[in-house]
Amino acid sequence: MTVPALALEHLTKHFGATVALDDVSLEIAPGEVVGFLGPNGAGKSTALRVALGLLRPTSGAVRVMGHAAGTAEARARLAYVPGDVALWPRLSGEESLTLLEGLHGVVDVAYRARLIEMFDVDVHKRVRAYSKGNRQKIALVAAFASRADVLLLDEPTSGLDPLMERVFRECVGEAAARGQTVILSSHILSEVEHLCARVAMIRSGRLVRVAAIEELREHAAVEFDIVGVGPEVRTVAGVTHWEGTRDRVKVTVTGSPAPLLQFLSTQPVTELRTREASLEEIFLSYYDVPETRG
Amino acid sequence: MVKGPRSLTALLRRQCQFGVLVVALGVVSAIAIGIKSFRIIGGAAGLSAMKGLLTSPAVAALYGKPYGVSTAGGFTQWKMGMYLALAVTTWITLLATKLSRGAEDDGSWDLLVTGRTTHRRATATVAASLVVTSALLGFAAAACFVAAGESVIASGLYGATLGLLVATFAMLGLLSAQLFAPRRRASSCAAGVLMATFVMRMVADGVPRVSFLRWATPFGWFEEVRCFDSNRWWVLALFVLVLVVVTWLTVATENRRDVGQGLFARGDVVARPHALVGSVDGMIWTQRRGLAGTWVVVVALFAALMGLLIKPLVDFAHSNPSYVATLQHYGYGSMVTSKGFVGEMGLFFSVAFAFLAVTSLHQLFADEGAGRLDIPLATGVARRRWLDSTVSVTTGILVVTAALSALAFAAGSFVAGGDVSTGDFFQAAASSLVFSIPVCGFYVALLGWVPRAALGVTSGAIIVTFVVAAFGPALHWPEAVLVLSPLHHLPLVPLAPWAPSAVIGMLGVGVVLGVLGIFGYERRDLLSA
């Protein structure tokens, strides 16, 4: 049986009276690229910081490639990029990389040089002279060059421009191709949609859904733009929303489209367009409703 | 609607109020101790035994010129005033750079100064807060003297002088924050000027040929106001003049620089990386070398000055039997010998080394709080390794500082013709290091369990320990109180031999507390930025 790259086992974390994580269980297989989604304060960063050994769980456990979080074995297999990278301001970018690589113990020197070029960062400048994006580039270079088994990336592109975001996607693609595991927490849903095969959604400290993006799409609403039918379409099973005129409507179907297609076969349809829901729409469908906690 | 400057004022009040309260209590306590000391020695009559001492240039270099010492106010001003002023001005200078440059460094002013409040108004609000704080401290000092029965006019003059001195250095700190970035550089420059002016005052008071230098330093003016003596109000005009000039320079500089930058920018390009940053120990050392250098210079200067004073003070004691009797009465009889003087000075070095240790250890907390340890500790080394290295590097810094201070002490003594051997100075320095062991353990224990309280509580404990050891015997405090201070248990090396039991006891306490701290540090959540 394959050891999961990252396993959260009934993970609970309290900060005083605040429940940041509530019995979260999740397994990520080696080589997977998984998106970690959730609104601000949902518990994404807390889960990652527990996995990194920076926070101690109230109960439950985290394992990295089979090793308990926070142990030397777990650290050796991890690379991390926080959303707001803090480095020593007096060190240069090169010194920061030397420090991080020296502490981690492994670096692919040739790849590091390539990454510095790809991310277009002047490593001779002191960190205090860097913008947020440049600090993030240094952390990304250190993380990718470490060739670590598991990359935990917590909103790693929030300070990058679109060009650098493309470079980032390329690097994640290369890491995945090498069999590295990537956990990407991001609010840029197009990025997650592009890079990740699976997403885990968290809300108020609870995992609300873990699924492949394709699977989410299968169960997500599909929008139909139809010419040749009237308002009577709203009575068809599965139609959850409609708008339009006497002979042109836009309907949203949740679940199987079979009843709608059967209905349309009896109508004088002259034009039919469909559009799949984006990850953003799927995401909103999970979060745009009031929370019900049992 | 809350207006920008008003909300900034509220924010500043929240940032400062605890510190102001502690410093005000410190001012009041120091004055109360001074007045109590005056009464214990028998007031003006009891001073007759110290008459020669009061005119000694060496003593003047240490404490300042004695004006009006036949009154409780004048005596307190002389005995406590100079170091009280040094402590308070150092605090306000660092506070000024923290509130202004520190806020710019961490970006907290970025939102502020793009709203209703301009950068200039924000700076002006900080300046006003600092001036009000200075005035409050001056008022507290004056009120304390009045409550002790001193003249209202002289007390008021003292309060005004102290307030203006503190305000002067507050504005100097604010000016430094306009000139230099980041905060560490601004603080270093301002603190450097402060120390230079203090040393200038010492030289002016200690060397009659250059006594005119007293007029070149605010600490000299602080003396020259001669509160509780001739009450020279006109000297305050010098403070006001400098305050106006420094304020004008601050405004002019603020106008010519970008937010987040100092007027004098330093190169941000590093051609060749530092060789040591690739290892934990090397990294921790490179982050503390500036701190270590500054402390070595300050402590060594102080040691050299003390070395110069040994012979004149001992010679003076030998020629004044009544002075010797007074010292013996108040528990300082050992100061009449050279080795005894070195041993007594060990108290000050112990406290200096302890603060150096805390400052060095506290850098770890600062790094953790800023989030700088997140990546290293998540993907590199264990927390314990980082903490162990911090303690090791701190120990190294302490040992080197102690050794260099012993050398400087010996050099000063040699120049003045003293008879204490270099080996004795090294023994004394080593003895002074012992106090740092429980202090380090105490800090680490707090870091492990209540990290946010570590600096304040440890610093407070050091101060209380020092006050008990330094003033307790003179004030005839009960033995049960004196034994609470670890410093009370340290013998006066080199006059007395080492006390193995004290060393072992402090080592034991330090190790136990340290282990407790490491235990907590490994188990708690890291602070996040």
Interface residues (C-beta under 8 A of the other chain):
Chain A: R49 L52 G53 L54 L55 R56 A72 R75 L78 A79 Y80 V81 P82 D84 V85 A86 L87 W88 P89 R90 L91 S92 E94 E95 T98 L99 L100 E101 G102 L103 H104 G105 H124 K125 R126 R128 A129 A139 A142 A143 S146 A148 L152
Chain B: P182 D268 V269 V270 A271 P273 H274 V277 G278 S279 V280 M283 Q287 D367 A370 G371 R372 D374 I375 P376 L377 A378 T379 G380 V381 A382 R523 R524 D525 L526 S528 A529
